Amino acid sequence: MALSAKSFFVENKPNLQPDIRLNLEKEFFCSIKLSNGTFKTTWPNRFKDIDLEVIKYLQKQAAVKPKTFLDIGVSSGRSTYEWFLSLKDAGFQPKMKGTDLILTAYLIRICSGIYVLAEKNGHPLQFDLINVVIRSWNRRLDYFTGYFCLTIALKRIFKPEFLLKKIHYGEKQLKKSSCQENTKKIKLLSPIIREDCPIEFYEDDILAKNSGSFKRKYDMIRVCNLLNKGYFTLDQLRLGLKNIIEKLSGPGSYLLINRTVDAINHGALFRFRDDGRLESVLQLGKGSEIEDLVLEMTID
Ligand SMILES: C[S@@+](CC[C@H](N)C(=O)[O-])C[C@H]1O[C@@H](n2cnc3c(N)ncnc32)[C@H](O)[C@@H]1O
């Protein structure tokens, strides 16, 4: 059974052992599927190997050390923070930002003991029925066990329009007073990301046109487990890549694309050339499944 947002984010359990806390965090984020069909799946130390390999490359080969870094599709932000720490340990002075489509969700109290965690568009992410957590999506096994009936029934009862009304009402109440009992706004970030965290996090959609504040800003961008062929069509992948490459600062900047399969990282580090194209300079594991798409991109 998945962990409830209420117990992970709201009920503070200070006495938990660190390894249990890490497992709970992994369990929670791996159970969340967004309305666009992507998962929030992530876990601690997921990229330690590639972070070190890329740092080694940059130390040897980069003419100028990157200073501005962007992690796209951060999920809990934990691996973004880990990347920041590895760069600092290696002598870099990173100024880092992280983005994700969804960083805020709403925990809606329907009545005593019944909660729904929802995206801001009203899409349910999780149902909590007196501490029994029901996913809003189904695994293949759920069709054999009958679990899927529960999901369907709950989705019929708690429709997005209904949840959206609750969210709007909760937002209005929040404006009047900082404390709102029935609808809580939750930052879907790891507890490791505290107020004094040196990384800034923003919501941003890779498929939406870039706002000026992100264009041509970053010496290095990392995109892990997002530009996957299973998540997006080829046209969407091209559009996402175009928007991401527009954020690179220019010739000499880097783009790291990675996909984790069975806990093994496969990706590539690309360098922005003077002629406005990207070249692959480092292969990680078996390489990136979208390398051909990256190499065909041209940048004005
Ligand atoms: C599988 S998780 C990967 C998280 C982390 N990068 C990792 O590999 O551990 C994919 C992340 O991409 C985010 N995402 C999905 N669609 C997105 C979009 N269109 N724009 C930006 N982020 C998106 C999801 O919210 C989720 O946090």
The ligand as an SDF file (V2000), in Angstrom:
LIG
                    3D

 27 29  0  0  0  0  0  0  0  0999 V2000
    9.9040   10.0560  -13.7310 C   0  0  0  0  0  0  0  0  0  0  0  0
   10.0010   11.6090  -12.9500 S   0  0  0  0  0  0  0  0  0  0  0  0
   11.7340   11.8880  -12.9640 C   0  0  0  0  0  0  0  0  0  0  0  0
   12.2280   12.6420  -11.7580 C   0  0  0  0  0  0  0  0  0  0  0  0
   13.7330   12.8510  -11.6510 C   0  0  0  0  0  0  0  0  0  0  0  0
   14.2510   13.6410  -12.7310 N   0  0  0  0  0  0  0  0  0  0  0  0
   14.4020   11.5020  -11.6430 C   0  0  0  0  0  0  0  0  0  0  0  0
   14.7940   11.0270  -12.7100 O   0  0  0  0  0  0  0  0  0  0  0  0
   14.5260   10.9040  -10.5720 O   0  0  0  0  0  0  0  0  0  0  0  0
    9.4360   12.7090  -14.2440 C   0  0  0  0  0  0  0  0  0  0  0  0
    9.2230   14.1210  -13.7330 C   0  0  0  0  0  0  0  0  0  0  0  0
    8.9420   14.9750  -14.8430 O   0  0  0  0  0  0  0  0  0  0  0  0
    7.8640   15.8250  -14.5070 C   0  0  0  0  0  0  0  0  0  0  0  0
    7.1490   16.2000  -15.7410 N   0  0  0  0  0  0  0  0  0  0  0  0
    6.2290   15.4840  -16.4170 C   0  0  0  0  0  0  0  0  0  0  0  0
    5.8030   16.1490  -17.5030 N   0  0  0  0  0  0  0  0  0  0  0  0
    6.4880   17.3220  -17.5220 C   0  0  0  0  0  0  0  0  0  0  0  0
    6.4810   18.4390  -18.3970 C   0  0  0  0  0  0  0  0  0  0  0  0
    5.6810   18.4700  -19.4700 N   0  0  0  0  0  0  0  0  0  0  0  0
    7.2940   19.4890  -18.1100 N   0  0  0  0  0  0  0  0  0  0  0  0
    8.0960   19.4480  -17.0240 C   0  0  0  0  0  0  0  0  0  0  0  0
    8.1480   18.4170  -16.1580 N   0  0  0  0  0  0  0  0  0  0  0  0
    7.3590   17.3580  -16.3980 C   0  0  0  0  0  0  0  0  0  0  0  0
    7.0030   15.0000  -13.5660 C   0  0  0  0  0  0  0  0  0  0  0  0
    6.2350   15.8370  -12.7360 O   0  0  0  0  0  0  0  0  0  0  0  0
    8.0620   14.2310  -12.7800 C   0  0  0  0  0  0  0  0  0  0  0  0
    8.4430   14.8980  -11.6260 O   0  0  0  0  0  0  0  0  0  0  0  0
  1  2  1  0
  2  3  1  0
  2 10  1  0
  3  4  1  0
  4  5  1  0
  5  6  1  0
  5  7  1  0
  7  8  2  0
  7  9  1  0
 10 11  1  0
 11 12  1  0
 11 26  1  0
 12 13  1  0
 13 14  1  0
 13 24  1  0
 14 15  1  0
 14 23  1  0
 15 16  2  0
 16 17  1  0
 17 18  1  0
 17 23  2  0
 18 19  1  0
 18 20  2  0
 20 21  1  0
 21 22  2  0
 22 23  1  0
 24 25  1  0
 24 26  1  0
 26 27  1  0
M  CHG  2   2   1   9  -1
M  END
$$$$
